[in-house]
Amino acid sequence: MPLAIRAATRADEDAIADILLPMIRAGETYPLPRDMTRADALADWFAPDHEVFVAEDDGVMLGTYYLRPNQRGGGAHVANCGYVTARAVEGRGVGRAMCEHSLARAASRGFRAMQFNFVVSTNDRAVRLWQACGFEIVGRLPSAFRHPMRGDVDAFVMFRSLPPQDATHGDRS
């Protein structure tokens, strides 16, 4: 599938909301309130420290992700991302393309690693994809996520190092 990944703009908000809201309403993969408003969802996704990207094919939005420092201060050298793929294209490589793009972007910004703080253990497709992209499960949070159909399930902390970049090119901004 020909896929272009570019920086998101505020003009993309409607298409991004169309991808985010079904995921939020399902309540199966992100620890967000299922009744979160569109405005709150977009404010969360476009938080000031988030660099937001979209994946599209011929102008049709297929997915979105954000990149940010995982922590401030002494933890700012580790990146964090959140990804959402449109349900209609799940399993077609959009998530992998966004992950690969985010890893390259994070490295170019000078991040030395990437960490996912809360991967719901029942999100098998995501866990397999992140592992295929070089992430390891480094922690398990027992019963940390209240799944709407499966009850309390574990969440994983996943981590991978990034290749070092020339310090004159990375800016973490």
C-alpha positions in Angstrom: 0.0 0.0 0.0 1.5 3.4 -1.0 1.7 5.3 2.3 2.8 8.8 3.0 3.6 9.9 6.6 3.7 13.6 7.3 3.3 16.1 10.1 -0.3 16.7 11.1 -1.9 20.1 11.0 -5.0 21.4 12.6 -6.7 20.9 9.3 -6.4 17.2 9.9 -8.4 17.3 13.1 -11.7 15.9 11.7 -9.9 12.9 10.1 -7.9 12.3 13.2 -11.0 12.4 15.4 -12.6 9.9 13.1 -9.7 7.5 13.8 -9.4 8.3 17.6 -13.0 8.2 18.7 -13.9 4.6 17.7 -10.7 3.4 19.5 -11.6 5.5 22.6 -15.3 4.4 22.6 -14.2 0.7 22.3 -12.1 1.1 25.5 -9.9 -1.9 24.7 -6.5 -0.4 24.1 -5.9 3.0 25.7 -6.5 4.0 29.3 -8.8 6.9 28.3 -12.3 7.6 29.4 -14.7 5.9 26.9 -17.0 9.0 27.1 -14.2 11.4 26.3 -15.4 14.3 24.2 -14.1 14.9 20.7 -12.5 18.2 21.9 -10.8 16.5 24.8 -9.6 13.6 22.6 -8.0 16.1 20.2 -6.6 18.2 23.0 -5.0 15.1 24.4 -3.6 14.0 21.0 -2.3 17.4 20.2 -0.9 18.1 23.6 1.9 20.8 23.6 4.7 18.3 23.9 3.3 16.0 21.2 4.7 16.0 17.6 1.7 14.6 15.7 1.9 12.7 12.4 -0.6 11.2 10.0 -0.4 8.3 7.6 -2.4 8.6 4.4 -2.9 7.0 1.1 -4.0 9.3 -1.7 -5.3 11.9 0.8 -7.2 9.3 2.9 -6.2 9.3 6.5 -5.2 5.7 7.6 -3.6 6.4 11.0 -2.0 8.8 13.3 0.7 8.9 15.9 2.4 11.3 18.3 6.0 11.4 19.5 7.0 13.1 22.8 9.6 12.8 25.5 8.6 10.0 27.9 9.5 12.1 30.9 10.9 15.5 31.6 14.3 16.4 33.0 16.5 13.3 33.5 14.1 11.1 31.5 13.8 13.4 28.5 16.2 11.4 26.4 13.7 8.5 26.1 10.8 8.9 23.6 7.2 7.8 23.9 4.6 7.4 21.2 0.9 6.6 20.8 -0.4 5.1 17.6 -3.9 4.6 16.3 -4.8 3.0 12.9 -8.2 3.3 11.3 -10.2 0.2 11.9 -10.8 -0.4 8.2 -7.1 -0.8 7.6 -6.0 -2.7 10.7 -3.5 -5.5 9.8 -2.4 -3.9 6.6 1.0 -2.5 7.7 0.0 1.0 8.6 1.0 0.5 12.3 4.3 -0.9 11.3 5.0 2.0 8.9 4.1 4.5 11.6 6.3 2.7 14.2 9.3 2.6 11.8 8.8 6.3 11.0 8.6 7.2 14.7 11.8 5.3 15.5 13.6 7.2 12.7 12.1 10.5 13.8 12.9 9.9 17.5 16.5 9.0 16.6 16.9 12.1 14.5 15.6 14.2 17.4 18.4 12.8 19.6 16.3 10.4 21.7 18.4 7.4 22.8 15.5 5.0 23.4 11.7 4.6 23.1 9.4 3.3 25.8 5.8 2.4 25.8 4.4 2.8 29.3 1.1 1.0 29.0 0.5 -1.6 26.3 -2.6 -3.6 27.2 -1.7 -7.3 27.3 -4.8 -8.4 25.4 -3.9 -6.1 22.5 -2.1 -9.1 20.9 -1.6 -7.4 17.5 0.2 -4.4 19.0 2.3 -6.5 21.4 3.5 -8.7 18.4 4.1 -5.7 16.2 6.1 -3.8 18.9 8.2 -7.0 19.5 8.8 -7.4 15.8 10.0 -3.7 15.8 12.6 -4.5 18.4 10.7 -3.7 21.7 11.1 -6.0 24.7 8.6 -6.4 27.5 10.5 -5.0 30.5 7.7 -4.8 33.0 4.3 -6.2 33.7 1.6 -4.1 35.5 -0.8 -6.7 37.0 -4.5 -6.0 36.5 -3.6 -2.4 35.6 -6.3 -2.1 32.8 -10.0 -2.5 33.2 -11.0 -4.1 29.8 -14.7 -3.7 29.0 -15.1 -7.4 28.1 -12.3 -9.2 29.8 -12.2 -7.5 33.1 -8.9 -6.5 34.7 -6.0 -7.4 32.5 -2.2 -6.7 32.7 -0.4 -3.9 30.9 3.2 -4.1 29.7 6.0 -1.6 29.7 7.9 -2.1 26.5 11.4 -0.6 25.7 14.0 -0.5 22.9 17.2 1.5 22.4 17.7 3.7 19.4 20.8 4.0 17.4 23.1 6.8 18.4 22.9 9.9 16.3 25.5 12.6 15.6 24.9 15.0 18.6 25.1 18.0 16.3 21.9 16.8 14.5 19.7 15.6 17.3 17.6 18.3 19.0 14.9 16.6 21.0 12.6 19.6 20.2 
